[in-house]
């Protein structure tokens, strides 16, 4: 029976474009197989999920607590039912191995239902799962998404920001983090259009601690660029992508090499950003 279950999953995941299957399939698989005391996580990741041996070795360190394939099997059936191909599933598991431990009915299926109610298609949801599996296994993604859809104007724009981001801003506390940060940017004289463009370029502004954002603003002002000026957002973009130490080192280097003053560094902001 174990061999049969793995054959079923392997065939589903290896198809070029897996056709949707009903969620209850995982119940049939799980019910037919009892926990396997000799379950080997690394072999499962290679044989069933499609990871390379190197990927599986790395991912297995986060899944050492798994003693049975029942929950991972349920997750794989869910992903296949959502329309992800075998390659998509392998990439997702390599990116976030703990996704295999997510609760299907209580979390994953519930999130699909909530996002569907927001107007997302199953194809939209499948893309989101592939891009941010970390966020998708948390229920707050459903309550947070409308805010970001409104901020960026469309689902496609939101995906562009997600693609540029290495942070899980979709899970940040909107009331305590995102909204105060955007309010600070407005206080700096940035309009809605400029804030939108800046967040597209530097998504971590959405979930940075406000102290860090205040430091970035102070750094921009320290370069001789006042709030409200046309160049302010460009300087904020430049410093927002780097640490304070890196910014200070780059500025010192430019001043020494080109003999620029602080004011000249600020005025030549666009050239400064290009040099970085």
C-alpha positions in Angstrom: 0.0 0.0 0.0 2.9 2.3 0.7 4.2 1.7 -2.8 0.8 2.3 -4.2 0.4 5.7 -2.4 3.8 6.9 -3.6 3.1 5.8 -7.2 -0.2 7.8 -7.1 1.5 10.9 -5.8 4.5 10.6 -8.1 2.3 10.3 -11.2 0.3 13.4 -10.1 3.3 15.5 -9.4 5.2 14.5 -12.5 2.5 15.5 -15.0 3.4 18.8 -16.9 0.1 20.5 -15.9 -1.6 18.7 -13.1 -5.3 18.8 -13.5 -7.3 19.8 -10.4 -8.4 17.0 -8.1 -10.7 17.3 -5.1 -9.2 17.9 -1.7 -10.7 14.8 -0.1 -8.2 12.7 -2.1 -5.6 13.1 0.7 -8.1 11.6 3.1 -8.4 8.5 1.0 -4.6 8.2 0.8 -4.0 8.9 4.5 -6.8 6.5 5.6 -5.4 3.6 3.5 -1.9 3.8 5.0 -0.9 3.5 8.7 2.1 5.4 10.0 5.4 4.0 8.8 8.0 3.5 11.6 10.8 3.4 9.0 9.8 6.6 7.2 12.9 8.3 5.8 12.4 12.0 5.2 15.3 12.5 2.8 14.2 9.6 0.6 10.6 10.9 0.6 11.8 14.4 -0.5 13.7 12.9 -3.4 11.4 10.1 -4.4 8.0 11.8 -3.9 8.6 15.5 -3.9 11.2 15.6 -6.7 14.0 17.4 -4.9 17.6 16.7 -5.7 19.6 14.8 -3.2 21.4 18.0 -2.1 18.2 19.9 -1.7 16.7 17.0 0.2 19.6 16.8 2.6 19.3 20.5 3.4 15.5 20.4 3.7 15.4 17.3 5.8 17.1 19.1 8.7 13.9 21.0 9.2 11.7 18.0 9.0 13.4 15.6 11.3 10.3 15.5 13.5 8.3 13.8 10.8 7.6 10.1 11.5 4.9 9.5 8.9 4.2 10.6 5.4 0.5 11.2 6.1 0.6 15.0 6.5 3.1 15.6 3.7 1.0 13.4 1.4 -2.1 15.5 2.3 -0.2 18.7 1.5 1.1 17.3 -1.9 -2.4 16.3 -2.8 -3.6 19.8 -1.9 -0.9 21.4 -4.1 -1.7 19.1 -7.0 -5.4 19.8 -6.7 -4.6 23.5 -6.8 -2.9 23.0 -10.2 0.8 23.1 -9.4 3.1 20.9 -11.5 5.7 18.5 -10.2 8.4 21.1 -10.9 6.4 23.8 -9.0 5.9 21.5 -6.0 9.6 20.6 -5.9 10.6 24.3 -6.0 8.1 25.2 -3.3 9.3 22.4 -1.0 12.9 23.3 -1.5 12.1 26.9 -0.7 10.0 26.1 2.4 10.2 22.5 3.6 7.9 23.2 6.6 5.1 23.7 4.1 4.8 20.0 4.2 3.7 20.2 7.8 0.9 22.7 7.2 -2.6 21.8 8.1 -4.6 21.2 4.9 -8.2 21.7 6.1 -7.6 24.3 8.9 -5.1 26.5 7.1 -4.4 25.8 3.4 -7.9 25.0 2.2 -9.3 27.8 4.5 -6.9 30.3 2.9 -7.9 29.2 -0.6 -11.6 29.8 0.4 -10.8 33.2 1.8 -8.7 34.3 -1.1 -11.4 33.1 -3.5 -13.9 35.2 -1.7 -11.6 38.2 -2.3 -11.9 37.6 -6.0 -8.7 35.6 -6.8 -8.9 32.8 -9.2 -7.4 29.4 -8.5 -4.6 30.2 -10.9 -3.9 33.5 -9.0 -3.8 31.5 -5.7 -1.5 28.9 -7.2 1.0 31.6 -8.2 0.8 33.1 -4.7 1.5 29.8 -3.1 4.5 29.3 -5.3 5.9 32.7 -4.5 5.3 33.0 -0.8 4.7 29.5 0.7 5.9 30.9 4.1 3.1 33.5 4.1 0.5 31.1 2.7 0.7 28.7 5.6 -0.4 31.5 7.9 -4.0 32.6 8.1 -3.2 36.3 8.3 -2.5 36.4 4.6 -6.3 36.5 3.9 -6.9 39.4 6.2 -3.8 41.3 5.1 -4.1 40.9 1.3 -7.0 43.5 0.7 -4.8 46.2 2.2 -1.9 45.5 -0.2 -4.2 45.0 -3.2 -5.5 48.5 -2.5 -2.0 49.9 -1.9 -0.6 48.6 -5.2 -3.7 48.8 -7.3 -3.9 45.3 -8.8 -2.9 41.8 -8.1 -0.3 41.9 -10.9 1.4 44.9 -9.2 1.4 43.1 -5.9 3.1 40.0 -7.5 5.7 42.3 -8.9 6.5 43.6 -5.4 6.5 40.1 -4.0 9.0 39.0 -6.7 11.3 41.9 -5.7 11.0 41.2 -2.0 13.0 38.9 0.2 10.9 39.7 3.3 7.4 38.4 4.2 5.7 41.8 4.4 2.4 40.1 3.7 2.5 38.8 7.3 3.6 42.1 9.0 1.2 43.8 11.4 -0.5 46.4 9.1 -1.8 48.6 11.9 1.5 48.6 13.9 4.0 48.5 11.0 2.9 49.2 7.4 0.5 52.0 8.1 2.8 54.0 10.5 5.6 53.6 8.0 3.5 54.9 5.1 2.3 57.8 7.3 6.0 58.7 7.9 6.6 58.7 4.2 3.7 61.1 3.7 5.1 63.3 6.4 8.2 63.5 4.3 6.2 65.1 1.5 5.8 62.0 -0.7 2.5 61.7 -2.5 0.6 58.4 -3.1 2.2 57.9 -6.5 5.7 58.3 -5.1 5.0 56.1 -2.1 3.7 53.4 -4.5 6.8 53.6 -6.7 9.1 53.6 -3.7 7.5 50.6 -2.1 7.7 48.8 -5.5 11.4 49.4 -5.5 12.1 48.8 -1.8 9.3 46.5 -0.5 11.0 46.1 3.0 9.8 49.7 3.7 6.5 48.0 4.4 7.7 45.9 7.3 10.8 47.7 8.5 10.9 48.9 12.1 9.9 52.5 12.1 13.2 53.3 13.9 15.0 52.0 10.8 12.8 54.0 8.4 13.5 57.1 10.5 17.2 56.4 10.2 16.9 56.2 6.5 15.1 59.5 6.4 17.7 61.1 8.6 20.5 59.7 6.3 18.8 61.2 3.3 18.5 64.6 5.0 22.1 64.2 6.1 23.2 64.1 2.5 21.7 67.6 2.0 18.4 66.5 0.5 15.4 68.1 2.3 12.1 66.4 2.8 9.6 67.4 0.1 12.2 67.9 -2.5 12.0 66.2 -5.9 15.2 64.2 -5.2 14.2 63.0 -1.7 12.6 59.8 -2.8 15.5 58.9 -5.0 17.9 59.3 -2.1 15.6 57.3 0.1 15.5 54.6 -2.5 19.4 54.5 -2.6 19.8 54.3 1.2 16.9 52.0 1.7 18.6 49.2 -0.2 21.7 49.3 2.1 22.8 49.2 5.7 23.9 52.4 7.5 27.5 51.2 7.4 27.4 50.6 3.7 25.8 53.9 3.0 28.4 55.7 5.1 31.3 53.8 3.4 29.9 54.6 -0.1 29.5 58.3 0.7 33.0 58.5 2.2 34.4 56.8 -0.9 32.6 59.1 -3.3 33.7 62.2 -1.3 37.3 61.1 -1.3 37.4 59.8 -4.9 35.4 62.6 -6.6 36.1 65.3 -3.9 32.3 65.8 -3.4 30.9 67.7 -0.5 27.9 66.3 1.4 25.7 68.8 -0.5 27.1 67.6 -3.9 26.5 64.0 -3.0 22.9 64.8 -2.3 22.5 66.9 -5.5 24.0 64.1 -7.6 21.7 61.5 -6.0 20.9 59.8 -9.3 24.5 59.5 -10.2 25.2 58.3 -6.7 22.6 55.5 -7.0 24.1 54.4 -10.4 27.5 54.2 -8.8 26.1 51.9 -6.1 
